[in-house]
Amino acid sequence: MDEADLAQQEVELSLKLSLQRKEPSLAATGTCYFCSESLPEGQKFCDSDCEEDYRRLQWQKSQRVRG
Ligand SMILES: [Zn+2]
């Protein structure tokens, strides 16, 4: 392994960490977080629309707390 490989590993690691930080730790509950529809195991939202609406709602809540 040379220095380039090590640098590459560091980049990948920091990328992974930043992705984890951005993504809120939602556990899959079997129901949609937005509309509470039953979902297949491991899924958190029906589709990207529900996910988008949920995130918008969370954002609005966070704005309201500050205001
Ligand atoms: Zn949904």
N, CA, C, O and the ligand as a Tripos MOL2 file, in Angstrom:
@<TRIPOS>MOLECULE
protein
  269   267    68     0     0
PROTEIN
NO_CHARGES

@<TRIPOS>ATOM
      1 N           0.8430   -1.2110    0.0000 N.3       1 MET1
      2 CA          0.0000    0.0000    0.0000 C.3       1 MET1
      3 C           0.8780    1.2620    0.0000 C.2       1 MET1
      4 O           1.7770    1.3840    0.8330 O.2       1 MET1
      5 N           0.6340    2.1690   -0.8970 N.am      2 ASP2
      6 CA          1.4320    3.4070   -0.9190 C.3       2 ASP2
      7 C           0.5930    4.5840   -0.4170 C.2       2 ASP2
      8 O          -0.5470    4.4230    0.0190 O.2       2 ASP2
      9 N           1.1940    5.7670   -0.4930 N.am      3 GLU3
     10 CA          0.5230    6.9320    0.0930 C.3       3 GLU3
     11 C          -0.7830    7.2800   -0.6100 C.2       3 GLU3
     12 O          -1.7310    7.7590    0.0120 O.2       3 GLU3
     13 N          -0.8150    7.0360   -1.8950 N.am      4 ALA4
     14 CA         -2.0350    7.3460   -2.6530 C.3       4 ALA4
     15 C          -3.2010    6.4990   -2.1570 C.2       4 ALA4
     16 O          -4.3330    6.9720   -2.0500 O.2       4 ALA4
     17 N          -2.9020    5.2430   -1.8590 N.am      5 ASP5
     18 CA         -3.9680    4.3740   -1.3460 C.3       5 ASP5
     19 C          -4.4810    4.8660   -0.0020 C.2       5 ASP5
     20 O          -5.6850    4.8820    0.2530 O.2       5 ASP5
     21 N          -3.5450    5.2670    0.8530 N.am      6 LEU6
     22 CA         -3.9330    5.7760    2.1690 C.3       6 LEU6
     23 C          -4.7860    7.0240    2.0410 C.2       6 LEU6
     24 O          -5.7950    7.1690    2.7320 O.2       6 LEU6
     25 N          -4.3810    7.9260    1.1580 N.am      7 ALA7
     26 CA         -5.1460    9.1560    0.9500 C.3       7 ALA7
     27 C          -6.5520    8.8210    0.4690 C.2       7 ALA7
     28 O          -7.5330    9.4160    0.9150 O.2       7 ALA7
     29 N          -6.6330    7.8660   -0.4400 N.am      8 GLN8
     30 CA         -7.9300    7.4500   -0.9710 C.3       8 GLN8
     31 C          -8.8170    6.9030    0.1420 C.2       8 GLN8
     32 O         -10.0140    7.1860    0.1970 O.2       8 GLN8
     33 N          -8.2110    6.1170    1.0240 N.am      9 GLN9
     34 CA         -8.9780    5.5570    2.1390 C.3       9 GLN9
     35 C          -9.5020    6.6620    3.0420 C.2       9 GLN9
     36 O         -10.6380    6.5990    3.5110 O.2       9 GLN9
     37 N          -8.6840    7.6660    3.2840 N.am     10 GLU10
     38 CA         -9.1160    8.7700    4.1510 C.3      10 GLU10
     39 C         -10.2780    9.5230    3.5340 C.2      10 GLU10
     40 O         -11.2270    9.9000    4.2220 O.2      10 GLU10
     41 N         -10.1950    9.7390    2.2260 N.am     11 VAL11
     42 CA        -11.2840   10.4280    1.5310 C.3      11 VAL11
     43 C         -12.5750    9.6400    1.6640 C.2      11 VAL11
     44 O         -13.6310   10.2060    1.9470 O.2      11 VAL11
     45 N         -12.4870    8.3360    1.4590 N.am     12 GLU12
     46 CA        -13.6890    7.5080    1.5430 C.3      12 GLU12
     47 C         -14.2670    7.5130    2.9510 C.2      12 GLU12
     48 O         -15.4840    7.5460    3.1330 O.2      12 GLU12
     49 N         -13.3930    7.4810    3.9340 N.am     13 LEU13
     50 CA        -13.8380    7.4650    5.3220 C.3      13 LEU13
     51 C         -14.5460    8.7700    5.6790 C.2      13 LEU13
     52 O         -15.6280    8.7520    6.2670 O.2      13 LEU13
     53 N         -13.9430    9.8900    5.3270 N.am     14 SER14
     54 CA        -14.5570   11.1700    5.6760 C.3      14 SER14
     55 C         -15.8550   11.3590    4.9180 C.2      14 SER14
     56 O         -16.7820   11.9940    5.4210 O.2      14 SER14
     57 N         -15.9320   10.8140    3.7160 N.am     15 LEU15
     58 CA        -17.1640   10.8810    2.9360 C.3      15 LEU15
     59 C         -18.2710   10.1060    3.6440 C.2      15 LEU15
     60 O         -19.4030   10.5740    3.7620 O.2      15 LEU15
     61 N         -17.9190    8.9170    4.1080 N.am     16 LYS16
     62 CA        -18.8950    8.0880    4.8180 C.3      16 LYS16
     63 C         -19.3880    8.8010    6.0630 C.2      16 LYS16
     64 O         -20.5870    8.8240    6.3400 O.2      16 LYS16
     65 N         -18.4610    9.3820    6.8120 N.am     17 LEU17
     66 CA        -18.8290   10.0590    8.0550 C.3      17 LEU17
     67 C         -19.7270   11.2510    7.7780 C.2      17 LEU17
     68 O         -20.7030   11.4680    8.4970 O.2      17 LEU17
     69 N         -19.4170   12.0200    6.7550 N.am     18 SER18
     70 CA        -20.2280   13.1960    6.4580 C.3      18 SER18
     71 C         -21.6180   12.7770    6.0000 C.2      18 SER18
     72 O         -22.5990   13.4590    6.2960 O.2      18 SER18
     73 N         -21.7110   11.6630    5.2810 N.am     19 LEU19
     74 CA        -23.0160   11.1680    4.8580 C.3      19 LEU19
     75 C         -23.8350   10.7430    6.0610 C.2      19 LEU19
     76 O         -25.0350   11.0060    6.1350 O.2      19 LEU19
     77 N         -23.1720   10.0800    7.0090 N.am     20 GLN20
     78 CA        -23.8810    9.6240    8.2060 C.3      20 GLN20
     79 C         -24.3820   10.8090    9.0110 C.2      20 GLN20
     80 O         -25.4620   10.7670    9.6000 O.2      20 GLN20
     81 N         -23.5750   11.8750    9.0280 N.am     21 ARG21
     82 CA        -23.9660   13.0430    9.8080 C.3      21 ARG21
     83 C         -25.1750   13.7420    9.1860 C.2      21 ARG21
     84 O         -26.0640   14.2290    9.8850 O.2      21 ARG21
     85 N         -25.1810   13.7760    7.8420 N.am     22 LYS22
     86 CA        -26.2690   14.4510    7.1530 C.3      22 LYS22
     87 C         -27.5850   13.7000    7.3250 C.2      22 LYS22
     88 O         -28.6420   14.3040    7.5060 O.2      22 LYS22
     89 N         -27.5020   12.3700    7.2660 N.am     23 GLU23
     90 CA        -28.7070   11.5500    7.3120 C.3      23 GLU23
     91 C         -29.1680   11.3830    8.7600 C.2      23 GLU23
     92 O         -28.4450   10.7920    9.5620 O.2      23 GLU23
     93 N         -30.3420   11.8830    9.1110 N.am     24 PRO24
     94 CA        -30.8370   11.6700   10.4700 C.3      24 PRO24
     95 C         -31.0710   10.1820   10.7080 C.2      24 PRO24
     96 O         -31.4800    9.4590    9.7990 O.2      24 PRO24
     97 N         -30.8120    9.7340   11.9200 N.am     25 SER25
     98 CA        -30.8830    8.3020   12.1820 C.3      25 SER25
     99 C         -32.3310    7.8670   12.3700 C.2      25 SER25
    100 O         -32.8300    7.7800   13.4920 O.2      25 SER25
    101 N         -32.9870    7.5980   11.2620 N.am     26 LEU26
    102 CA        -34.3500    7.0990   11.3080 C.3      26 LEU26
    103 C         -34.3210    5.5850   11.2820 C.2      26 LEU26
    104 O         -33.6500    4.9820   10.4450 O.2      26 LEU26
    105 N         -35.0450    4.9780   12.1940 N.am     27 ALA27
    106 CA        -35.1580    3.5270   12.1670 C.3      27 ALA27
    107 C         -36.3750    3.1400   11.3470 C.2      27 ALA27
    108 O         -37.4150    3.7960   11.4200 O.2      27 ALA27
    109 N         -36.2480    2.0770   10.5670 N.am     28 ALA28
    110 CA        -37.3930    1.6080    9.7950 C.3      28 ALA28
    111 C         -38.3920    0.9730   10.7560 C.2      28 ALA28
    112 O         -38.0540    0.0250   11.4650 O.2      28 ALA28
    113 N         -39.5970    1.4800   10.7810 N.am     29 THR29
    114 CA        -40.5830    1.0320   11.7660 C.3      29 THR29
    115 C         -41.6660    0.1560   11.1390 C.2      29 THR29
    116 O         -42.5080   -0.3910   11.8510 O.2      29 THR29
    117 N         -41.6510    0.0200    9.8080 N.am     30 GLY30
    118 CA        -42.6890   -0.7520    9.1410 C.3      30 GLY30
    119 C         -43.8400    0.1190    8.6850 C.2      30 GLY30
    120 O         -44.7490   -0.3460    7.9980 O.2      30 GLY30
    121 N         -43.7980    1.3990    9.0760 N.am     31 THR31
    122 CA        -44.8020    2.3410    8.5910 C.3      31 THR31
    123 C         -44.1090    3.5940    8.0790 C.2      31 THR31
    124 O         -43.0060    3.9330    8.5080 O.2      31 THR31
    125 N         -44.7810    4.2810    7.1480 N.am     32 CYS32
    126 CA        -44.2310    5.4990    6.5860 C.3      32 CYS32
    127 C         -44.1490    6.5850    7.6490 C.2      32 CYS32
    128 O         -45.1070    6.8040    8.3910 O.2      32 CYS32
    129 N         -43.0260    7.2540    7.7250 N.am     33 TYR33
    130 CA        -42.8580    8.3200    8.7170 C.3      33 TYR33
    131 C         -43.7960    9.4890    8.4530 C.2      33 TYR33
    132 O         -44.1510   10.2350    9.3660 O.2      33 TYR33
    133 N         -44.1900    9.6370    7.2000 N.am     34 PHE34
    134 CA        -45.0080   10.7980    6.8590 C.3      34 PHE34
    135 C         -46.5010   10.5150    6.9830 C.2      34 PHE34
    136 O         -47.2230   11.2730    7.6310 O.2      34 PHE34
    137 N         -46.9700    9.4250    6.3660 N.am     35 CYS35
    138 CA        -48.4120    9.1890    6.3120 C.3      35 CYS35
    139 C         -48.8370    7.9250    7.0630 C.2      35 CYS35
    140 O         -50.0110    7.5580    7.0390 O.2      35 CYS35
    141 N         -47.8890    7.2570    7.7280 N.am     36 SER36
    142 CA        -48.1840    6.0980    8.5700 C.3      36 SER36
    143 C         -48.7650    4.9130    7.8000 C.2      36 SER36
    144 O         -49.4190    4.0460    8.3800 O.2      36 SER36
    145 N         -48.5250    4.8850    6.5120 N.am     37 GLU37
    146 CA        -48.9360    3.7530    5.6890 C.3      37 GLU37
    147 C         -48.0590    2.5430    6.0170 C.2      37 GLU37
    148 O         -46.8700    2.7010    6.2970 O.2      37 GLU37
    149 N         -48.6320    1.3340    5.9840 N.am     38 SER38
    150 CA        -47.8370    0.1390    6.2100 C.3      38 SER38
    151 C         -46.8530   -0.0670    5.0730 C.2      38 SER38
    152 O         -47.1950    0.1140    3.9040 O.2      38 SER38
    153 N         -45.6240   -0.4470    5.4210 N.am     39 LEU39
    154 CA        -44.5810   -0.5960    4.4160 C.3      39 LEU39
    155 C         -43.8910   -1.9330    4.5590 C.2      39 LEU39
    156 O         -43.9340   -2.5450    5.6270 O.2      39 LEU39
    157 N         -43.2490   -2.3990    3.4840 N.am     40 PRO40
    158 CA        -42.4080   -3.5850    3.5990 C.3      40 PRO40
    159 C         -41.2900   -3.3260    4.5970 C.2      40 PRO40
    160 O         -40.8800   -2.1840    4.8040 O.2      40 PRO40
    161 N         -40.8060   -4.3930    5.2100 N.am     41 GLU41
    162 CA        -39.7750   -4.2670    6.2320 C.3      41 GLU41
    163 C         -38.5500   -3.5340    5.6940 C.2      41 GLU41
    164 O         -38.1030   -3.7900    4.5760 O.2      41 GLU41
    165 N         -38.0140   -2.6260    6.4960 N.am     42 GLY42
    166 CA        -36.7980   -1.9160    6.1220 C.3      42 GLY42
    167 C         -37.0550   -0.6080    5.4210 C.2      42 GLY42
    168 O         -36.1270    0.1760    5.2200 O.2      42 GLY42
    169 N         -38.3020   -0.3500    5.0420 N.am     43 GLN43
    170 CA        -38.6130    0.8890    4.3360 C.3      43 GLN43
    171 C         -39.1070    1.9460    5.3070 C.2      43 GLN43
    172 O         -39.7960    1.6240    6.2750 O.2      43 GLN43
    173 N         -38.7670    3.1910    5.0630 N.am     44 LYS44
    174 CA        -39.1550    4.2640    5.9820 C.3      44 LYS44
    175 C         -40.2130    5.1830    5.3820 C.2      44 LYS44
    176 O         -40.9300    5.8800    6.0990 O.2      44 LYS44
    177 N         -40.2960    5.1710    4.0510 N.am     45 PHE45
    178 CA        -41.2710    6.0260    3.3760 C.3      45 PHE45
    179 C         -41.8980    5.2580    2.2160 C.2      45 PHE45
    180 O         -41.2820    4.3430    1.6690 O.2      45 PHE45
    181 N         -43.1360    5.6330    1.8380 N.am     46 CYS46
    182 CA        -43.7950    5.0220    0.6760 C.3      46 CYS46
    183 C         -42.9720    5.2680   -0.5750 C.2      46 CYS46
    184 O         -42.6940    4.3550   -1.3530 O.2      46 CYS46
    185 N         -42.5870    6.5370   -0.7510 N.am     47 ASP47
    186 CA        -41.8670    6.9230   -1.9520 C.3      47 ASP47
    187 C         -41.1190    8.2190   -1.6640 C.2      47 ASP47
    188 O         -41.1350    8.7260   -0.5420 O.2      47 ASP47
    189 N         -40.4750    8.7380   -2.6780 N.am     48 SER48
    190 CA        -39.6650    9.9430   -2.4740 C.3      48 SER48
    191 C         -40.5400   11.1480   -2.1440 C.2      48 SER48
    192 O         -40.0760   12.0980   -1.5130 O.2      48 SER48
    193 N         -41.8110   11.1150   -2.5690 N.am     49 ASP49
    194 CA        -42.7070   12.2270   -2.2350 C.3      49 ASP49
    195 C         -42.9330   12.3110   -0.7320 C.2      49 ASP49
    196 O         -42.8510   13.3870   -0.1400 O.2      49 ASP49
    197 N         -43.2190   11.1630   -0.1230 N.am     50 CYS50
    198 CA        -43.4360   11.1340    1.3200 C.3      50 CYS50
    199 C         -42.1550   11.5500    2.0480 C.2      50 CYS50
    200 O         -42.1990   12.2890    3.0320 O.2      50 CYS50
    201 N         -41.0310   11.0720    1.5560 N.am     51 GLU51
    202 CA        -39.7720   11.4080    2.2070 C.3      51 GLU51
    203 C         -39.5200   12.9110    2.1320 C.2      51 GLU51
    204 O         -39.0890   13.5310    3.1040 O.2      51 GLU51
    205 N         -39.7970   13.4830    0.9650 N.am     52 GLU52
    206 CA        -39.5970   14.9220    0.7810 C.3      52 GLU52
    207 C         -40.5170   15.7210    1.7010 C.2      52 GLU52
    208 O         -40.0900   16.6750    2.3510 O.2      52 GLU52
    209 N         -41.7820   15.3180    1.7440 N.am     53 ASP53
    210 CA        -42.7480   16.0280    2.5830 C.3      53 ASP53
    211 C         -42.3650   15.9200    4.0520 C.2      53 ASP53
    212 O         -42.4870   16.8810    4.8110 O.2      53 ASP53
    213 N         -41.8990   14.7310    4.4410 N.am     54 TYR54
    214 CA        -41.4990   14.5310    5.8280 C.3      54 TYR54
    215 C         -40.3420   15.4480    6.1910 C.2      54 TYR54
    216 O         -40.3500   16.0910    7.2400 O.2      54 TYR54
    217 N         -39.3400   15.5010    5.3070 N.am     55 ARG55
    218 CA        -38.1760   16.3360    5.5820 C.3      55 ARG55
    219 C         -38.5570   17.8180    5.6130 C.2      55 ARG55
    220 O         -38.0130   18.5940    6.3980 O.2      55 ARG55
    221 N         -39.4950   18.1960    4.7500 N.am     56 ARG56
    222 CA        -39.9460   19.5840    4.7440 C.3      56 ARG56
    223 C         -40.6380   19.9060    6.0660 C.2      56 ARG56
    224 O         -40.4530   20.9790    6.6400 O.2      56 ARG56
    225 N         -41.4460   18.9400    6.5340 N.am     57 LEU57
    226 CA        -42.1550   19.1250    7.8020 C.3      57 LEU57
    227 C         -41.1550   19.2750    8.9430 C.2      57 LEU57
    228 O         -41.3010   20.1600    9.7870 O.2      57 LEU57
    229 N         -40.1460   18.4160    8.9690 N.am     58 GLN58
    230 CA        -39.1200   18.4980   10.0040 C.3      58 GLN58
    231 C         -38.4240   19.8460    9.9640 C.2      58 GLN58
    232 O         -38.1440   20.4520   10.9980 O.2      58 GLN58
    233 N         -38.1530   20.2990    8.7610 N.am     59 TRP59
    234 CA        -37.4720   21.5810    8.5970 C.3      59 TRP59
    235 C         -38.3530   22.7170    9.1120 C.2      59 TRP59
    236 O         -37.8810   23.6250    9.7960 O.2      59 TRP59
    237 N         -39.6590   22.6500    8.7670 N.am     60 GLN60
    238 CA        -40.5850   23.6820    9.2230 C.3      60 GLN60
    239 C         -40.6600   23.6990   10.7410 C.2      60 GLN60
    240 O         -40.6980   24.7630   11.3580 O.2      60 GLN60
    241 N         -40.6810   22.5000   11.3450 N.am     61 LYS61
    242 CA        -40.7080   22.4200   12.8050 C.3      61 LYS61
    243 C         -39.4740   23.0860   13.3880 C.2      61 LYS61
    244 O         -39.5610   23.8540   14.3470 O.2      61 LYS61
    245 N         -38.3230   22.7840   12.8000 N.am     62 SER62
    246 CA        -37.0870   23.3420   13.3350 C.3      62 SER62
    247 C         -37.0760   24.8650   13.1900 C.2      62 SER62
    248 O         -36.4930   25.5700   14.0130 O.2      62 SER62
    249 N         -37.7240   25.3610   12.1400 N.am     63 GLN63
    250 CA        -37.7960   26.8050   11.9720 C.3      63 GLN63
    251 C         -38.7010   27.4280   13.0210 C.2      63 GLN63
    252 O         -38.4170   28.5090   13.5360 O.2      63 GLN63
    253 N         -39.8140   26.7250   13.3400 N.am     64 ARG64
    254 CA        -40.7860   27.2590   14.2630 C.3      64 ARG64
    255 C         -40.1850   27.3680   15.6800 C.2      64 ARG64
    256 O         -40.4660   28.3130   16.4160 O.2      64 ARG64
    257 N         -39.3590   26.3860   16.0380 N.am     65 VAL65
    258 CA        -38.7580   26.3780   17.3660 C.3      65 VAL65
    259 C         -37.8910   27.6250   17.5710 C.2      65 VAL65
    260 O         -37.8490   28.2170   18.6490 O.2      65 VAL65
    261 N         -37.2010   27.9930   16.4810 N.am     66 ARG66
    262 CA        -36.3030   29.1330   16.6070 C.3      66 ARG66
    263 C         -37.0760   30.4500   16.6690 C.2      66 ARG66
    264 O         -36.6440   31.4060   17.3130 O.2      66 ARG66
    265 N         -38.2490   30.4880   15.9770 N.am     67 GLY67
    266 CA        -38.9530   31.7550   15.8360 C.3      67 GLY67
    267 C         -39.7150   32.1480   17.0280 C.2      67 GLY67
    268 O         -40.3530   33.2010   17.0330 O.2      67 GLY67
    269 ZN        -46.1460    7.7110    2.9930 Zn       68 ZN68
@<TRIPOS>BOND
     1     1     2 1
     2     2     3 1
     3     3     4 2
     4     3     5 am
     5     5     6 1
     6     6     7 1
     7     7     8 2
     8     7     9 am
     9     9    10 1
    10    10    11 1
    11    11    12 2
    12    11    13 am
    13    13    14 1
    14    14    15 1
    15    15    16 2
    16    15    17 am
    17    17    18 1
    18    18    19 1
    19    19    20 2
    20    19    21 am
    21    21    22 1
    22    22    23 1
    23    23    24 2
    24    23    25 am
    25    25    26 1
    26    26    27 1
    27    27    28 2
    28    27    29 am
    29    29    30 1
    30    30    31 1
    31    31    32 2
    32    31    33 am
    33    33    34 1
    34    34    35 1
    35    35    36 2
    36    35    37 am
    37    37    38 1
    38    38    39 1
    39    39    40 2
    40    39    41 am
    41    41    42 1
    42    42    43 1
    43    43    44 2
    44    43    45 am
    45    45    46 1
    46    46    47 1
    47    47    48 2
    48    47    49 am
    49    49    50 1
    50    50    51 1
    51    51    52 2
    52    51    53 am
    53    53    54 1
    54    54    55 1
    55    55    56 2
    56    55    57 am
    57    57    58 1
    58    58    59 1
    59    59    60 2
    60    59    61 am
    61    61    62 1
    62    62    63 1
    63    63    64 2
    64    63    65 am
    65    65    66 1
    66    66    67 1
    67    67    68 2
    68    67    69 am
    69    69    70 1
    70    70    71 1
    71    71    72 2
    72    71    73 am
    73    73    74 1
    74    74    75 1
    75    75    76 2
    76    75    77 am
    77    77    78 1
    78    78    79 1
    79    79    80 2
    80    79    81 am
    81    81    82 1
    82    82    83 1
    83    83    84 2
    84    83    85 am
    85    85    86 1
    86    86    87 1
    87    87    88 2
    88    87    89 am
    89    89    90 1
    90    90    91 1
    91    91    92 2
    92    91    93 am
    93    93    94 1
    94    94    95 1
    95    95    96 2
    96    95    97 am
    97    97    98 1
    98    98    99 1
    99    99   100 2
   100    99   101 am
   101   101   102 1
   102   102   103 1
   103   103   104 2
   104   103   105 am
   105   105   106 1
   106   106   107 1
   107   107   108 2
   108   107   109 am
   109   109   110 1
   110   110   111 1
   111   111   112 2
   112   111   113 am
   113   113   114 1
   114   114   115 1
   115   115   116 2
   116   115   117 am
   117   117   118 1
   118   118   119 1
   119   119   120 2
   120   119   121 am
   121   121   122 1
   122   122   123 1
   123   123   124 2
   124   123   125 am
   125   125   126 1
   126   126   127 1
   127   127   128 2
   128   127   129 am
   129   129   130 1
   130   130   131 1
   131   131   132 2
   132   131   133 am
   133   133   134 1
   134   134   135 1
   135   135   136 2
   136   135   137 am
   137   137   138 1
   138   138   139 1
   139   139   140 2
   140   139   141 am
   141   141   142 1
   142   142   143 1
   143   143   144 2
   144   143   145 am
   145   145   146 1
   146   146   147 1
   147   147   148 2
   148   147   149 am
   149   149   150 1
   150   150   151 1
   151   151   152 2
   152   151   153 am
   153   153   154 1
   154   154   155 1
   155   155   156 2
   156   155   157 am
   157   157   158 1
   158   158   159 1
   159   159   160 2
   160   159   161 am
   161   161   162 1
   162   162   163 1
   163   163   164 2
   164   163   165 am
   165   165   166 1
   166   166   167 1
   167   167   168 2
   168   167   169 am
   169   169   170 1
   170   170   171 1
   171   171   172 2
   172   171   173 am
   173   173   174 1
   174   174   175 1
   175   175   176 2
   176   175   177 am
   177   177   178 1
   178   178   179 1
   179   179   180 2
   180   179   181 am
   181   181   182 1
   182   182   183 1
   183   183   184 2
   184   183   185 am
   185   185   186 1
   186   186   187 1
   187   187   188 2
   188   187   189 am
   189   189   190 1
   190   190   191 1
   191   191   192 2
   192   191   193 am
   193   193   194 1
   194   194   195 1
   195   195   196 2
   196   195   197 am
   197   197   198 1
   198   198   199 1
   199   199   200 2
   200   199   201 am
   201   201   202 1
   202   202   203 1
   203   203   204 2
   204   203   205 am
   205   205   206 1
   206   206   207 1
   207   207   208 2
   208   207   209 am
   209   209   210 1
   210   210   211 1
   211   211   212 2
   212   211   213 am
   213   213   214 1
   214   214   215 1
   215   215   216 2
   216   215   217 am
   217   217   218 1
   218   218   219 1
   219   219   220 2
   220   219   221 am
   221   221   222 1
   222   222   223 1
   223   223   224 2
   224   223   225 am
   225   225   226 1
   226   226   227 1
   227   227   228 2
   228   227   229 am
   229   229   230 1
   230   230   231 1
   231   231   232 2
   232   231   233 am
   233   233   234 1
   234   234   235 1
   235   235   236 2
   236   235   237 am
   237   237   238 1
   238   238   239 1
   239   239   240 2
   240   239   241 am
   241   241   242 1
   242   242   243 1
   243   243   244 2
   244   243   245 am
   245   245   246 1
   246   246   247 1
   247   247   248 2
   248   247   249 am
   249   249   250 1
   250   250   251 1
   251   251   252 2
   252   251   253 am
   253   253   254 1
   254   254   255 1
   255   255   256 2
   256   255   257 am
   257   257   258 1
   258   258   259 1
   259   259   260 2
   260   259   261 am
   261   261   262 1
   262   262   263 1
   263   263   264 2
   264   263   265 am
   265   265   266 1
   266   266   267 1
   267   267   268 2
@<TRIPOS>SUBSTRUCTURE
     1 MET1         2 RESIDUE 1 A MET
     2 ASP2         6 RESIDUE 1 A ASP
     3 GLU3        10 RESIDUE 1 A GLU
     4 ALA4        14 RESIDUE 1 A ALA
     5 ASP5        18 RESIDUE 1 A ASP
     6 LEU6        22 RESIDUE 1 A LEU
     7 ALA7        26 RESIDUE 1 A ALA
     8 GLN8        30 RESIDUE 1 A GLN
     9 GLN9        34 RESIDUE 1 A GLN
    10 GLU10       38 RESIDUE 1 A GLU
    11 VAL11       42 RESIDUE 1 A VAL
    12 GLU12       46 RESIDUE 1 A GLU
    13 LEU13       50 RESIDUE 1 A LEU
    14 SER14       54 RESIDUE 1 A SER
    15 LEU15       58 RESIDUE 1 A LEU
    16 LYS16       62 RESIDUE 1 A LYS
    17 LEU17       66 RESIDUE 1 A LEU
    18 SER18       70 RESIDUE 1 A SER
    19 LEU19       74 RESIDUE 1 A LEU
    20 GLN20       78 RESIDUE 1 A GLN
    21 ARG21       82 RESIDUE 1 A ARG
    22 LYS22       86 RESIDUE 1 A LYS
    23 GLU23       90 RESIDUE 1 A GLU
    24 PRO24       94 RESIDUE 1 A PRO
    25 SER25       98 RESIDUE 1 A SER
    26 LEU26      102 RESIDUE 1 A LEU
    27 ALA27      106 RESIDUE 1 A ALA
    28 ALA28      110 RESIDUE 1 A ALA
    29 THR29      114 RESIDUE 1 A THR
    30 GLY30      118 RESIDUE 1 A GLY
    31 THR31      122 RESIDUE 1 A THR
    32 CYS32      126 RESIDUE 1 A CYS
    33 TYR33      130 RESIDUE 1 A TYR
    34 PHE34      134 RESIDUE 1 A PHE
    35 CYS35      138 RESIDUE 1 A CYS
    36 SER36      142 RESIDUE 1 A SER
    37 GLU37      146 RESIDUE 1 A GLU
    38 SER38      150 RESIDUE 1 A SER
    39 LEU39      154 RESIDUE 1 A LEU
    40 PRO40      158 RESIDUE 1 A PRO
    41 GLU41      162 RESIDUE 1 A GLU
    42 GLY42      166 RESIDUE 1 A GLY
    43 GLN43      170 RESIDUE 1 A GLN
    44 LYS44      174 RESIDUE 1 A LYS
    45 PHE45      178 RESIDUE 1 A PHE
    46 CYS46      182 RESIDUE 1 A CYS
    47 ASP47      186 RESIDUE 1 A ASP
    48 SER48      190 RESIDUE 1 A SER
    49 ASP49      194 RESIDUE 1 A ASP
    50 CYS50      198 RESIDUE 1 A CYS
    51 GLU51      202 RESIDUE 1 A GLU
    52 GLU52      206 RESIDUE 1 A GLU
    53 ASP53      210 RESIDUE 1 A ASP
    54 TYR54      214 RESIDUE 1 A TYR
    55 ARG55      218 RESIDUE 1 A ARG
    56 ARG56      222 RESIDUE 1 A ARG
    57 LEU57      226 RESIDUE 1 A LEU
    58 GLN58      230 RESIDUE 1 A GLN
    59 TRP59      234 RESIDUE 1 A TRP
    60 GLN60      238 RESIDUE 1 A GLN
    61 LYS61      242 RESIDUE 1 A LYS
    62 SER62      246 RESIDUE 1 A SER
    63 GLN63      250 RESIDUE 1 A GLN
    64 ARG64      254 RESIDUE 1 A ARG
    65 VAL65      258 RESIDUE 1 A VAL
    66 ARG66      262 RESIDUE 1 A ARG
    67 GLY67      266 RESIDUE 1 A GLY
    68 ZN68       269 GROUP 0 **** ****
